[in-house]
């Protein structure tokens, strides 16, 4: 418990102050304030005499942030500026005075208006030294999405190394602001030394020897963590017995060979997967004519877990040297794409290491990676765990085994034009008006269909993945980013020529456009210039928004129709499964519904209904596939818990069950696909540095037993429920027919496929 003394000086003489870390320059001490720093508050209180002694013997001073929009504490020089050009970090001795973690924002500003901002997740507990790097710095600069847990202990002191974004002139620092955003109640922190120091020793301490010989984090312990090869082998033997039992139970279940519910042929068999709507509910139907709810897993592959080691070997405690066992698992690559996914990332090229492959060899005492063993074992797992679909970016040998239905991506690449919508996470939007896009589509679809067009195990093709149909944010420029981005292009871009033709055909002359848009356009050629910026939509000029919507729908129509026509020609029996939207516009979704068999969305939400307006989707009357979702935590090694991070591992199973239950309650959803099979590497995957724990299996190939058991239970319940609903729908239909009614039947049978191909070979979300 913190003790408050009635007078500051009595406390100062009663307890010694902790020594400052070596190399730290103290500019101000909150407990022994000197007239060298201006201290100002807004919606916050800093009484003159309120120093407090902690149980650890430290003396700090309390500041309270009151409920307000942004209560803050501002520190600035009494005169002039601070010259921090010889220092790499700002330091602040700080502690939460609450029994819970607090979120603070620290803003460093220079006289030229440049600003560096850090978000601080300040844990409850003893004091620590907060370090704010004075140049933009984040775990991504070290090659990974999320960094090791903080605080760490350096030279006997707790240190919290923060991430920082932005820029500041270190020789002209004008102020430092600590603030909270809309606290619901008064929140207090304790402060002592404020100054600057070198952050390099702390950075090295934070990231050194992060990863052990098995590819696991060295920063924590957890039940599935492996400490020896013998433990790996014992875990594999134990799992094998469990899988035998679960597979035996599956063999007794009422499933056809594709995983569909086979208690009575409720649907027409076409020989291929298809969709059908019956009594208000959409179904996937197996080639044998049984209802099928697609329970899939993405990235089921043994070669997607490498991590870069080049230039950061010091982060790995036990990399094999040349000639040592497991040295065969090195390779090299280059993921410097220039896309948004790589912005600010360090260590994105060079030599990598594959801990997963090495662990498989350790487990089974093979001479190298045994692909046949891996395929058989992995399919056993998927089926035993209640999954019935091999999702996107998975190993091709899983599909060719004729055991589990699968999906495929259409990867359209070419030299066609592209349009930036602001984020371009995986690249710009393909220009569907460019003839080269049609050629690239034809080539990609022909290749994808070559070995799979007549395969009944193929559920269908995805057109693309997470294209940037809209920009970041909620403002009109984000909503209509595709229209804005197109008009900024030069007229040699076919999409811009198409947009200008649309406007010319509608308005005939510049006077008509000027009046409709509320601008003065003296000549059409002004719109042809690169960088042309149209006005924002407004109630006074509704034609602006109408023109944007019309163009974006025309763009999406051209995109999806090009892919659909190609797939109809090359693989007429296969489904087109949509565009795996992460961001979208109503125009893009409507076009997808028009030309594709299924709408697909990547949703990182607690339930599907949080990810999209399903009333709007129902109006489009198309089945929906959730092609990515997951729940992670930060207590099993990898430092990132994903977009939908939970507090602990034990929460993941119930979250999965809730998501699946809510998906089953939505009659348009025909399946959900988990992202992903394996945990991502602790130090980040090759593609973009993501290092999340949301796998069914760890980097050691050891499953997360509690989570897997929960997932299996939920999967089996979902298939059972679907079968019962299909039987009920069939019975209700029979009753209506006997009464002279007519059952609802709307879907696509054999020979009526619609195609869709799309532009990402990368694995992302």
N, C-alpha and C positions, 0 to 999 in steps of 0.2 A: 504494500500500500504506500502511496506517495504521502509524505508528511509535509504539511504547510506550516511554516513558522511565522510568528507575528511580525517579525521585522527582518528585513533583508540582511543587515549586517550581522545579526546574531547567527543567522544560518551560515553565512560565509565563513565565520570563524569556527563554527562547529564542525564543518565538513570540508575537506580539501576538494578543490576542483580537479577533474581528470586532466591529465596532460594531453596537449594537442598532439596528433600524429606527426611523425617526422615529415618535414617538407611542407607542412601546412602553414600558410600565412594567415593569421587571424586579423580580420578587418574590424570586427565588432564582437563584443560579448554581451549577450542579453542580460546576463546575471550581474556583470560589472560594467554597466553601460558608460561609455565615454562620449564626449561631444564631437564625434567624428563621422557619425552616420545619422542622416535624417530618418526617423521612423514615423510613418503615417499609417493610419488605419481607416478603413471604410466598412461600416457594418461589422466591425470587429472591435474587441476590447483588449488592451494591454496595460493593465494597472501597473503603477510604478513599483510597488512593493508586493510582488507575489512569487518570489522564488521558492522552489520546492525541492526537497531532497528525495531521491528515489531509493528504493531498497538496495540498489547497487552502489549507493554512495555518491551518485552524481547530483549536481545542483543545476536545475534548469528553470526557465521562466515561462509562465503560462500565457498563452494567447487564446482567446475564445472567438470563434467565427459564429456570428449570429444568423438566424434564418433570414435570408435575403437572396437577391438574384445572384450576386457574386461578392460575398464578403472577402476583404483582402487586407494584407499587410504589405506596405511598400517600403523598401529600403533604398536610399539614394545617398550619394556623397554630400557632405555639408557644403562643399564647393568643388567646382570642376567636374571631372569624370574619374572613373576607375580605369587604370591601364592594366589589363589582365593579359596582355599579349605574351607574357612569359609563362603563363599558367594554362593548363589544359582542362581544368574543371573548377567549378564553384563548389564550395563545401558548406555544409550546415549540420550542426549537431542537433538532432531532432528526435522526438518521441511522441507517439500518440498518447494523449492523456485519457483516452477512452478504453473500454475493454474490448474494442472491436477495431478492425482495420478502417482506415480513412483514405479517401481519394483527394489528393491535393494537386494543384497545378502551380508550376513555377515558371515564371516568364522573365527572361533576361533581355533587356532592351538597350540598344546603343543609340547615340545621338542622331544617327542617320535614319532612325525609324526601324531598322532591322530588328527582328525578334526571334529569340530561341525559346521554345516551349517544351516543357516536360510534364507528363502526367505521372504522378507518384502514387503508387498503392502502398501506403504506409501501414505496416502490420502493427497489431497490438504487441505489447511486450516492452523489453528494455530499449533504451536509447540506441541510436545508430548514427553514423556519419553519412549523411546524404551527399552523394557526388553527382553533380550535373555537368556532363561533358560540354565544353564551350564550343564545340563543333558538332554538327548533326551526327548523331551516333545512335545506333540501335543494334539489337541482336542480328538484324539482317545484314548489317555491315560486317558482322563476323560469320555470315553465311547461313544464318538460320532464322526462321520466323520468330521464335521465342527463345529467350536466353535462360541461363540456369537460374534456379531459385535464389531469391534475395530475401534478407541480407546475407552476406557471407562474413566470415571472420578473417581479418587481415591484421597481423601483428597484434593479436589479442583483442582487437576492437571490431564491433559489428559495423559493417559498411553496406550501404544500399546504393548500388550503381544504377543510375536511372538512364533511360533512353531520352534522347533529345532530338527535336526536329526544328528546322529553320536555319537561320543564319544570324550572326551578330558580329559587329566590329569589336574585337576583344580589347582594342586600345582605347575605345571610347564608350565604355559601359556607363549608362546613365541611371539604370534602376534595376532592381530585382523585386518581383511581386510574387507573393504567396497567396493563393486564393482557393476557395471552394466554390462549387457550382450548386446553387440552390439547396443548401442543407435544410432538412425538414425541422431540425432542432439545433440548439447550440452545440457546437463541437469544439473541443479544445485540443491543442497540441502544446508541447513543451519544447523550448528552444534554448540553445546556449551559443556556441561559437559559430560565427559566420565569416567565411574567408575564401581563399583559393588554394589549390594545390595541384600536384601532378597526378593524373588519373592512370597513367600507364601501369604502375605496379598493381593497382587494384584490378585493372582490366585483365592483366596476365593471371592474377590469382583467381579471378572469376571463371576464366575459360580454360585454364591449364588442366590437362589430364581429365577431361570431361567424360571420356568414353573408355570402357574397359575392353579386354580382349574379346568379349562376346558382343560388343557393340552396344552395351547397356550403359546408362548413366551411372557415374560414380558418386553422384550427389545424393543418393537416397537408397533405401532398402524397401522391398515390397515382397509379398508372398511368392510370386512367380520368378523372382530374380534368380539367375543361375550363377553358381559359383564354381562349378567343375564340369568336366565332360561326363563324369559318372552321373551327375544329376540330370544332364540332358538325356542320357540314355534311359535312365529310370523313368523320367517323365514320359518319354515316348512309349515305353513298354506299358505303362499304366494306361495311357490314353488309348492304346490299341485295343485293350480289353473292353474299355468303355464303348469305343466305336462299334465293336462287334455286336454288343448288346443293343445299341441304338439302331444299327442297320437292320438287325433282325426284327425289331419292332416295326421299322418302316416297311419291310417286306410283307408284313401282315396288314398294312394299311390299305385303304380303298383308293389306290392310285393307279392310273394307267402308266405306261412306260415313260411318258413325258412329265409325270407329276400332276396330272389333272385328276379331279375327283371322278371316280368311275362307277359310282352307284347308279347305274342306269344311264344310257346314252341320251343326255338331256338336250344335246345340240347336234346339228348336222356335221358329219365328219367330211372335211375337205382335203385331207392329206397334208395340210399346212396350218400353221397358226393363223388365226384370224380374230376379228372382233365381232361381237354381237350384243345388241341391247335388248334386254327382255324385262318387261314389267318395271321399267324405270331404272334398271341397273345395267351397267356395262360389264361385259365379260371378255376376257381373253379365252379363246377356245383352242384346245389342243388339236393336233392333226387327227386324233381319233374321235373328236367330238365331245370332249368333256371340259367343264369349266376349270379355269386355271388362273390362280392368283400369283403373279410373278413376284417371288421373294428372292431377290438377287443380291449379289455381292460384287462390287467393283474392284478392278485392279487385282484380280486373283492371278498373280504372276510372281515367279521367283527372281526376276531380273529387274525389279523396280525399286530396290531398296539400297542402292549404292549411295554413298555420300562422298563429297570431295574431301580429299586430305591434302592436296597440293597447297603449300604455303601455310598450312595450319596444322602441321604434324604435331605440334606441341599440345594440341587439344586431345590427342589420343595417347593413352597410357601404354598400349601394347600392340602397335602395328608390326606385322611380321617383316623381317628383313629378307632380302633376296636369298634364296636357297633354303629358307626356313619353311616349316610346314605352313600351309595355307597362303603362301605368297602368290599362288595362281589366281587369287581373287582381286587382283588389281586390274584397273583398266583406265581409260582416259576418255574425256568428252569435253564439249564446250556448249554451255547453255547461256551464253551472252547474246540474247535475242534482241535486246533493245525494246522489248515490250514492257508494259506496265508491271507485269509480274516480276520483272528483274530489277526494277528501279531501286537504287540504294543498296543493292545486294553485293556483298563481297564474296570472293572464293567461289566463282561460278564456272570455272574451267580448270582443266588439267587432270591430274591423276585422281582417281577415286578408288574406294575400297568397298567390297561387298561382304559385310559381316553375315548377312543371312545365308549366303551360299556356303561360307566357311562353317557356319553352325550346323547346316544340314550334313556336311561331310563329317563333322565331329560326331553327330548323333548316330549316324549309320555306318561309320567306319568304312566309307567308300573311298575310292581313289580320287574322286572328284564329284561334281554334282551329278546325281542320278535322276535324269529327267523322267524316266518311266515310273520310278518309285514315287517321285513327287506328284505326278499327275494322278496316279491311283489313290495315294493317300489324301490328296486335297479333295478329290471328288467324293471319297468316303466321308470326309469331314463335312462338306457342304450338304450332302444328303442326310447324314446323321443329325446334323444341326437343324434340319427342316427347311433348308434352302432348295430352290428348284430352278434357279437361273444363274448362269455365269454372266456377270455384268460387263460393262465397257472396260476396255484396255486390259483384257485378261489374256492369258497364255493360249495360243491357238490350239495346242494339243488337248486342252480341256474340251474344246468344242468338237474336235474330231473323234473323241472317245465314244460318242453316241450314248451318253449316260445322263447328261443334264442339258436342257435347252440353253441357248446362249443368244447374245446380242452382239452386233458389230458396229463400229463407227465407220462412216464414210469420210475419208480424209482427203479433202479437196485442196490441193496446193497448186499454185501456178503463178505466172507473172501478171495476172490481172490487176487492175487498179483496186485500191482500197480507200476507205473513208474513215477518218478519225472521229470518234464521238466523245473523246475526252479522256477515257480511261485506257481503252485498248489493252486490256489485261493480257489477252492472248494474241493481240494484233488488231489491225483495223478491220472494219466491216468489208467483206468482199463486195465488189461492185457487180451486181448481177446484170447490168446493162452492157457490161464489157463482153464482147464476143469471146475473149480469151477465158472468161469464167465458164461459159458454156462448154468450151473445149476441155477445160480442166475437169469440169464435172463429169463429162462423158468418159474421160480417161479414168477418173477415180472410181466411178460406178462400175465400169466394165471390169476393172481389176478386182473390185470387191465382190462382184457377182460371179466371177469366173469359177470359183470353187464352191460356191454356196447357194447358187440360185435355185437348185432343186433339193436342198437339204431340209427335210421336215423339222430338224432340231433347231433351226434358226428361227427365232421369234421375229426378228426384223432388224433393220438398219437405223442408226441414228444419223441425222443429217450433219450435225456439228456438235459443238459443246461450248456453252457460255459465251456466245458472240455478244459484242457490245452494242446491242440494239438501242440502248439509251446511255446517257452520261451519268456521272456521279451526282447525287443530290436529288432534291425534289422540286427544283425551280423549273420554269419553262425551258431554259436552255438545256437542262438535263433531259426533260421529257421529249423535247424535239431536237436532241443532239444530232440525230442523223440528218435532219433537214438543214440545220445550221452548219454542220460539218461539210455537207455537200456543197452548199453555196459558197463556202470559203475556198473551194478547190478551183483549179484552172479549168478552162473549157475543154482541154484535151481529156478530161475525165468523163467517161460516158454518162455516169449518173448525174453530173451537173448539166450536161446537155439535155438529158431527159427532163430534169426539173425545169430548166429554162423553157423548154418546149411546152411543158404543161402550163406554165404561166403565160406564155405568148398565146397559146390556143385559147386560154380563158379570157385574157384581158385585151388581146389584140394589139394594144399599144401601151407606151409607158405612162400615158395619162390615166388610163384605166387602172393600172397597177398602183400608181401613186395615190389615187383616190381611195382605193380599197385598203391599202396598207398604211395610209396616213403619212406618206413620205414624199419627198420631191425627187423624182428620178428623171433626170433630163434626157437620158438615153439608155437603151437596153444594154449598150456596151459596158455601162458602169457595173451591171450585174455580172458581166463576164470576167471582170477583174478578179484575180485571186485575193482572198481576204474580205470579200464583200460580206457585210454584216447586216442581215435583215433585222427589222424591228421586233420587239417582244410582242407576243399576242396580247390583246387588250379587248375589253368589252366594247370600246368605241370602234374597233376595227376587227370584227369577228372573222373576216375573210383570211386574216393572217393565219390563225389557228386552223381554219378549214383547209387552207392550201398546204400547210405542214402535214396535217393528217392524211390528206389525199396522196401527197408524195410518198410518205412513209408506208402507206398501204400499197401503193404501186411498186415501191422498192421491194417490199416483202413478197408481194405476189410474184414479181419477176424472179426473186431468189428461190422461193419454194417450188414454183412451177418448173423452173429449169431442172431442179433436182428430181422432182416427181416424174416428169416426162422421161428422164433418163432411166430411172429405176423401173418404171413401167415397161420400158423396152427390154432392159437387161434381166430383170428378175420380177416378172409380173405376179408371181405368187407370194412374194415376201412383203411384209408390212413395212411402212415408213413410220418410224417411231418419234418423229418430231425433233426439236432443236435443243433439248436439254437447257432450257432457259435458266439463267441466274438473274439477269436483268432483262426486261422485255418492255414492249409497248403494246397497248391493245391492238394496234394495227398488225404488229408482227404475230401476235397470238391468233388473231382472226385469220390471217393468211395461212398460218400453220394448220389451223383447223380445216381450212378449205382444201389444202393440197396433201395433207398427211393423214394417216390412219389413226395416229395417237398423238396427243399433246404430252410433252415431257418437260418436267421442271426439276431443277436441283434446289432443294429446300432445306436450309439450315435453320429450322425453327422447332419449337417443342411439339407442335402438331401441324399437319398439313394446312389446316384452315388458317393458320397464322401466316402462311407463305403466299397466299393468293386469295382473291375473291372468288370463291367457288360458285356463287350465284351467277357471276359473269361467265364462268367456264361452262356451267350447265346450259346456259343460253346458246353456247356454241355447239352443244350436243355431240361431244367427242369424248372418247375414253381418255383418261389421264394416267400417266405413269410418273411416279416420283423416282427420279433416276439418281439422285444423291441425297442422303441425309445421314447424320451421325450424331453421336454424343460422346464427348471425350472428357478426360480429366488430366490433371498434371501430377498424378501420384504413382505413375507406373514407368517413369524413366523419361520418355520424350517430354519436352518442357511445355508444349502447346496442347491445350485441350480442345482446339478447334473453335469454330464460330459459336457452337452451342456447348460451351464448356460447363461441366457440372462440378460440384464441390469435391466429389470423391468417386472412386471406381465403383463402389457399391451402388451408386445412383444410376449407373448406365443401363442396367438391365430393366429397371422399372420404367425409365424414360423410353427405351425401345418399345416396351410393351404398350405404353400409352400412345406413342406415335402410331404404331400398327393398328391399335384398336380404333383410333380416330380415323385412320385411313380407311378401314373397313366400313366405318359408319358413313363414309362419303360414297354414294353409288356410282360416281364417275371414275373413281380410282380403281385401276386394275392391277396395281402392284407397286412395290416399294423396293428400292435397291440401296443397300448399305454401302457407305464409303468409309473404310475400305477393308480388304482382307487382312493386311499386315499393318502393324504400327509403322509410322515413318521413322527414318533414322534420327537419332538424338541430335545430330549436327546438321540435319536438313537433307531432303531429297535433292537429286540433281536438278530437277526441273525448275524449282523456284525457292528452294530452301525451307519448304514446309517441314515441320518436325513435330507432328501431332501424334498423341496417343488416342486413337479411336479404332484400333484394329481389333479383330477377333483373336488375333495371334500376335505374339511379340516377335522381336527381331531374332530371338533364339528359336523360333518355331514352336514355342510352348503356348498353348491357348490360355486365355484368361477364363479359367474354369467357371467361376461364378457367373460371369457375363454370358458365356456360351450356353450354360444351362438355362438361363432366363430367356435368351433369344430363342432357343429350341422350343421351349414351352409356348412362347408367343406365336412362333411360326406354325406349330402344329395346330394350335387353337384357331388360327386364321384360316387355314385350309379346311378344317372341319366346319367352321362357320360358313364358308363360301359354298361348300357342298350342300349343306342344309338349306341355304337360301336358294340355291339352284333347284333343289328338289321341290321346295315350296312354290317357287315361281312356275315350275312345270305343272304342279298339281293345280294351282290357281288358274293357269292357262287352260288346262283340260276342263275345269269346271265351267269357265266362261264359254269355251267352245261348245260344250254340251248344252249350254243355255242360249246358244245362238250368237255368242260374242266372238270376238276376234282377238287373238293374242298379238301383243306388240312384238314386231320382229324387224330389227333394223341393223344391218351390219354388212360386213364385207366377206364374201365367200371366196372359194378358190378361184383363181384367175382374175381377180379384181384388185390386184395390188396397186398401191400408189407409192411412188418412190420419193426418197428424200436423202440427199447427201450433203455433207457439210465439212467445214473447214478446220478441224483441229485433230491432230494426231497426239497432241500433248495431253497429259493427265492433270486436270485442274479442277478447282471449285471455288 
